[in-house]
Every structure is written in C-alpha cells, then in structure tokens.
Amino acid sequence: MKKLLTALLLTSSVLASAQNLISNVPNRNTTSLNGVWNYIIDPYQTGFYSFHLDQYDKSEKPAKGAFFTNYHAQNKQELVEYDFDKSPTINIPGDWNSQVTELKYYEGNVWFKKSFDYNLGAKKAFVFVFGSYQL
C-alpha cells in the first residue's frame, strides 16, 4: 500500500508540473510553420554522420558537412555539397511521397529547412504550431 501511495503521489506531482508548463495554449501567441519548406534528400546519412560514422552533433565544433549547421561557403574554393537555399521545396505539413514523383517509394532521411522571423518581446512564452502538432 505504501508503494502504491508513493507512486500515486509521484504521478500526481509530475502531472501537476506538466499542466503548469502547457496551460492556456489557445490564448498564447503562436506562429504557424505550415507552408513551403526547402528539403535535401540524404540517402547515405552524410548530413549527420562523418565518413567514420561519428555523429556531428556530438562534437564541439560540427563539420561544415553537417546539414543542421546550414553552412554557406565563404569563398568559391570551399567545397560544401549542400545548399538549402537552392534546394527544391515541398509543402509542409505533407509527405514527400505524394508531392515529389521521384520520391514516391523513397524511404530514408530527408532534411527540411524553413527560415522565419519572430520577436519574443516582453513575453517569452511562444508556441510554434507545425501542422496539427504543437512543438
């Protein structure tokens, strides 16, 4: 009985703290991220792993080849094999299988990027809405 009571108290305290984090969501300032996004197909996972299969996000200074850094070449001699700004676009929310004919049967990694501006202003509570999900 003591273990059950402890579990119930722990569960209720966790739920109570979660309710404080996400409260009154409809009245919060939101920014919809729906729309046109750039995408890059990554069938060999080179945007996240080096050729030694080291994860780029685990290193202090990720390599320029890490897609999540969105690195742009500083001069014409630098070799950067991706550019989100010049990549094709797709509508989000949505799936690539039905929007891009060449990707109809593709199963693998796809990187998406969308640039947007926001101003936190006086309030620091923003919810970004992505499709029907809240991030």
N, C-alpha and C positions, 0 to 999 in steps of 0.2 A: 504494500500500500504506500509505503514511503517513497519507493522508486517511481510509482505512478504519479504521485503528487508532485514530485520533483520534476518529472517530465512534463506534466501539465503546466507547472509554473514557468518552466523554461520556454515551452512553446508559446504560452500567452505573452511572455515578455518579448520574445522575438517578433511575434505578430504585432504587438503594440508598437514596437520601434519601427517596423516596416510601414505601418499605417501613417506614422509621422513623416516618413520620407516622401511618400506619394499621397498627398492629400489635396483635394480641391483641384484636381487636374483640369477639368473643363474651364476653369477661370484663370489658368496660368497663361502666360504669353507663350505661344508656340510658333514654330517655323516649320512649314511643310517642306520635306526634302523630296517630294514627288517631282517627277519631270525628267528631263533629258540628262543622262549621265554619260561620261566617257568610259570606255572599257578597253581592257587589254586581255587577250587570251594568254594563259600561262600553262600550257600542257606539260612542261617539264619542271614546273615549280621553281624556275630560276629567279623569280621575283621575291622569294622568301628564303631560299637556301643557296649557299655558295656551292661551288663545284665539289667541295669537301663535305657537303651536306651539313654545314654549320648554319644554324638559324641566324639570320641577320638581326633580328630583334633582341637576341641575347648578347650581342657585342656592344661595347660602349659607344663606338662610332660605326654605325652600319655602313656598308659599302655603297658606292654610288649605284650599284645594280639592284639595290633593294627597292622594289616598286613603291613601298609605303613612304619612302622619303620624297618621292616625286622630284628627283634631282634633275636639274637642267644643266646642260653643258655650258661651261664658262667660255670656251672657245671652240673653234671648228676641229681642233686636233683631239679633243676629248671624245672618247668612244662611249656613248650612252645609247643603249639599244632600245630604249622605250621613250615615249613622249605622250603623256596623257592628253595634252592639248591638241595633238594632231591625230589622236586615235578616233575610231568610229564611235558613234553614240547609240544609245539604247534608252527606251523609256522605262523608268522605274517608278512604281512597282510594276513588275512584269518578269517574264522569263525570257532568256536568250534563245531557247529552243524554237519558239514560235515567231520571234521578231527578226531573227537573222537566219536566212536559209542555210548558210554554211554550217551553222551550229545546231541544226535540228537534232542530231544524235550525239552531240558533244557532251561528254561527262568529264569534268576536270575543273581546274581553277580558272576563275575569271576575276580580274581586279576591276573595281569600279571607282570612279572619282567624280566628285561634283564640288565646285567651288561656290561658296556663298558667304555673304557678309552678315554679321549680326552684331548687335550692340547690347551688352548686358545692362548698361545704365545703372540705375540705383538698385534694381532688384537683381539678384544673382540666381534666380530660380527660373530656368528655361527648360522646356521640354521640346525636343526635336521629334517631329512626327514623321515617320517613314512608312508610307502606305497606311495600313491599319494598325501598325505596331508603333509603340512609343519607345524611343531609345533613351 
